[in-house]
Amino acid sequence: MKGGASRVCGEDTMPFTPRTPRVVAARRLQRRRDREATGRFLAEGPQAVREALARSRTVLELFGTPTALDRYADLAAAAAGADVPVSEVTDEALAALAETVAPQGLVAVCQHLDVPLAAALSRGPRLVAVLAGIRDPGNAGTVLRTADAAGAAAVVFAGEAVDPYNGKCVRSSAGSLFHVDVVRERDPAAVVAAARAAGLVVLAATGYGEADLDDLADAGRLAAPTAWLFGSEAHGLPDELIAAADARVRVPLHGRAESLNLAAAAAVCLYASARAQR
């Protein structure tokens, strides 16, 4: 293998199969209960693996087919250089670990990245995204990616939100999961109270808001440190969170579309704040 990285294989030096205990144990991480029990999750594909390896002490093991480990020799070498076991697996074993139809040959076992809410807010973030009760992992991962791109320092999964370590959420984040503080907090009201106590303006994104996003931007009211509240696409934000926010903000619709989907609305709101803050 290129790059001088050592590979871990079975006792007979053959690649691990779907029945190899380490592969079986890793595959269980596709289930939420096993992720919660172990504090581990899977990151699939070279982009996710690259970003995970860039975050110190995050990757616990790297599985790859011989072809993929040669193709992405730099990632295998980086893992080995960080004392992360690099384990060759068969195509069948990799397919069992992956959740995509056409996997790219690499899957990393990572440890949870959770940051306590108080710790994330103590760092003085200027932009925070709060995903309140968002259940769809694709939407959640896309909003996380957008928040990262807009410069948000933290993304809070509040209430009955999807598990941020769900495979589809991890993939949809395109590596951004490893760039921001990931916070999980069961009580959304506590998130609002803590954000306000930390000096952030709390804005609720809702199609029925009395404040127009463009008007707030024109009035210079988006330049302050801000926590944006986003609700599920199906149900929106709970009434109590809408009432608790400092302002309820709607994205203006200039055409005939009835509404924007969650990811699009979140992108517009987060980038409006990012522009104002810069």
C-alpha positions in Angstrom: 0.0 0.0 0.0 1.2 3.5 -0.8 2.1 5.9 2.0 3.5 3.3 4.4 0.3 2.8 6.4 0.0 -0.6 8.0 -3.2 -2.7 7.5 -4.9 -4.9 10.1 -6.4 -8.1 8.7 -7.7 -11.4 10.1 -5.6 -14.1 11.5 -5.1 -15.7 8.1 -4.0 -12.2 6.7 -7.1 -12.1 4.5 -9.4 -9.1 4.6 -12.2 -9.0 7.1 -15.5 -10.5 6.0 -19.1 -9.6 7.0 -18.8 -12.3 9.8 -15.6 -10.9 11.3 -16.5 -9.8 14.9 -15.1 -6.3 14.4 -17.2 -5.8 11.3 -20.3 -7.2 13.0 -19.8 -4.9 16.0 -19.3 -1.9 13.7 -22.4 -2.8 11.6 -24.5 -2.6 14.8 -23.8 1.1 14.8 -26.4 1.5 12.1 -28.9 1.2 14.9 -29.6 4.2 17.1 -29.7 2.1 20.3 -26.2 0.7 19.7 -24.9 4.2 18.8 -26.2 5.5 22.1 -24.9 2.5 24.1 -21.4 2.7 22.7 -21.0 6.4 22.0 -19.9 5.6 18.5 -21.2 6.0 14.9 -20.2 5.4 11.3 -18.9 7.9 8.8 -19.0 6.6 5.2 -17.0 7.7 2.2 -13.7 9.5 1.7 -15.1 13.1 2.3 -16.5 12.2 5.7 -13.4 10.1 6.6 -11.1 13.0 5.6 -13.0 15.5 7.8 -13.2 13.0 10.7 -9.5 12.3 10.6 -8.8 16.1 10.7 -10.6 16.3 14.0 -8.2 14.9 16.6 -9.1 11.7 18.5 -12.4 11.2 16.6 -11.7 8.2 14.4 -11.4 4.9 16.3 -11.0 2.5 13.3 -11.0 2.8 9.5 -12.4 0.0 7.3 -11.6 -0.1 3.6 -11.5 -2.4 0.7 -7.9 -3.0 -0.7 -8.8 -1.0 -3.8 -10.1 2.0 -1.7 -7.2 1.9 0.7 -4.9 2.2 -2.3 -6.9 4.9 -4.0 -7.1 6.9 -0.8 -3.7 6.0 0.5 -3.3 9.5 2.1 -6.3 8.8 4.3 -5.1 5.4 5.3 -1.6 6.8 6.1 -3.2 9.6 8.1 -5.2 7.1 10.1 -2.2 4.9 10.7 -0.1 7.9 11.7 -2.7 8.8 14.3 -2.6 5.2 15.7 -6.0 4.4 14.2 -6.3 0.7 13.1 -6.7 0.5 9.3 -8.6 -2.7 8.6 -8.9 -4.3 5.1 -12.4 -5.7 4.4 -13.9 -7.5 1.5 -16.4 -5.8 -0.8 -19.2 -7.7 0.9 -18.1 -6.6 4.3 -17.9 -2.9 3.2 -21.3 -3.2 1.6 -22.6 -4.5 5.0 -21.1 -1.5 6.8 -22.3 1.1 4.2 -25.8 2.4 3.8 -25.5 3.7 0.3 -26.2 1.8 -2.9 -22.8 2.4 -4.4 -20.3 2.8 -1.5 -16.9 4.3 -2.1 -14.9 1.8 -0.1 -14.2 3.5 3.2 -16.1 3.5 6.5 -14.8 4.9 9.7 -15.9 4.2 13.3 -16.0 7.5 15.1 -16.8 8.6 18.7 -19.7 10.9 19.4 -18.8 14.6 19.2 -21.4 16.0 21.7 -20.5 19.3 23.3 -22.6 20.4 26.3 -24.8 23.4 25.6 -23.2 25.6 28.2 -19.7 24.8 26.8 -20.8 25.7 23.3 -22.3 29.0 24.3 -19.4 29.9 26.6 -17.2 30.2 23.4 -19.1 33.3 22.3 -20.6 32.0 19.1 -22.1 34.7 16.8 -24.3 32.4 14.9 -26.1 29.2 16.2 -28.7 27.0 14.4 -31.2 25.2 16.6 -33.0 22.3 15.0 -36.1 21.9 17.2 -37.9 18.6 16.7 -36.6 18.1 13.1 -37.0 14.4 12.5 -35.9 14.0 8.8 -32.2 13.1 8.8 -31.6 14.4 5.3 -33.0 17.8 6.2 -31.1 17.9 9.5 -27.8 17.1 7.8 -28.4 19.6 5.0 -29.2 22.4 7.5 -26.1 21.4 9.5 -24.0 21.7 6.3 -25.6 25.1 5.5 -25.0 26.3 9.1 -21.3 25.4 8.8 -21.0 27.1 5.4 -22.6 30.2 6.8 -20.1 30.3 9.7 -22.3 29.0 12.5 -20.2 27.8 15.4 -22.8 25.4 16.9 -25.8 23.4 15.8 -28.2 22.3 18.5 -30.4 19.3 18.1 -33.3 20.1 20.5 -36.3 18.2 21.8 -37.3 15.2 19.8 -34.9 15.9 17.0 -33.2 13.2 14.8 -30.0 11.6 16.0 -27.2 13.7 14.4 -25.2 10.4 14.1 -27.9 8.8 11.9 -26.1 7.6 8.8 -28.2 9.7 6.4 -27.7 12.8 8.6 -23.9 12.2 8.6 -23.8 11.8 4.9 -26.0 14.9 4.2 -23.8 17.0 6.3 -20.9 16.3 3.8 -18.3 16.4 6.6 -19.7 19.5 8.3 -20.7 17.4 11.3 -17.0 17.4 12.2 -16.6 21.2 11.9 -19.1 22.6 14.4 -20.1 22.1 18.0 -22.8 19.5 18.0 -25.2 19.9 20.9 -28.0 17.7 22.0 -30.5 19.1 24.4 -33.8 17.5 25.3 -35.5 20.7 26.5 -35.9 23.3 23.7 -37.0 26.0 26.1 -33.7 25.5 28.0 -31.9 26.2 24.8 -33.8 29.4 24.2 -33.1 30.6 27.8 -29.4 29.7 27.7 -28.9 31.3 24.3 -30.5 34.5 25.5 -28.5 34.5 28.7 -25.4 34.1 26.6 -26.3 37.4 24.8 -27.8 35.9 21.6 -30.9 37.3 20.0 -33.3 34.4 19.4 -35.1 34.4 16.1 -37.8 31.9 15.2 -38.1 31.1 11.5 -41.8 30.7 10.6 -43.9 31.4 7.6 -46.4 33.2 9.8 -43.9 35.6 11.4 -44.8 39.2 11.9 -41.2 40.3 10.9 -40.0 40.2 7.4 -36.4 39.0 7.0 -35.6 41.7 4.4 -36.9 44.4 6.7 -34.8 43.1 9.6 -31.7 43.1 7.4 -32.4 46.6 6.1 -32.9 47.9 9.7 -29.5 46.3 10.7 -31.2 44.0 13.2 -29.4 40.9 12.0 -25.9 42.0 12.9 -26.2 40.9 16.6 -25.1 37.4 17.7 -28.1 35.2 16.8 -29.6 31.8 17.5 -32.0 30.8 14.7 -34.8 28.4 15.6 -35.9 26.0 12.8 -38.8 23.5 13.1 -39.7 20.4 11.2 -40.9 20.7 7.7 -44.2 19.0 8.5 -45.2 20.7 11.7 -43.0 23.8 12.0 -41.9 25.2 15.4 -43.9 24.4 18.5 -46.1 27.3 19.7 -44.2 27.7 22.9 -40.9 28.2 21.1 -42.4 30.7 18.7 -43.7 32.7 21.6 -40.4 32.5 23.5 -38.4 33.9 20.6 -37.4 37.6 20.5 -38.9 37.8 17.0 -40.8 35.6 14.6 -39.4 35.9 11.1 -40.8 35.0 7.8 -38.8 34.7 4.5 -40.5 36.9 1.9 -41.9 35.1 -1.1 -41.8 37.3 -4.2 -43.1 34.7 -6.6 -46.1 32.4 -6.6 -44.5 29.5 -4.5 -46.6 28.7 -1.5 -43.5 28.2 0.7 -39.8 27.2 0.9 -38.7 23.9 2.2 -36.8 23.7 5.5 -33.3 23.5 4.1 -33.9 26.5 1.7 -35.5 28.7 4.4 -32.7 27.9 6.8 -30.1 28.8 4.1 -31.7 32.1 3.5 -32.0 33.0 7.2 -28.5 31.9 8.1 -26.8 33.6 5.2 -28.8 36.8 5.9 -27.3 36.8 9.4 -23.9 35.9 8.1 -23.8 38.8 5.7 -25.1 41.3 8.3 -22.5 40.1 10.9 -19.7 40.7 8.4 
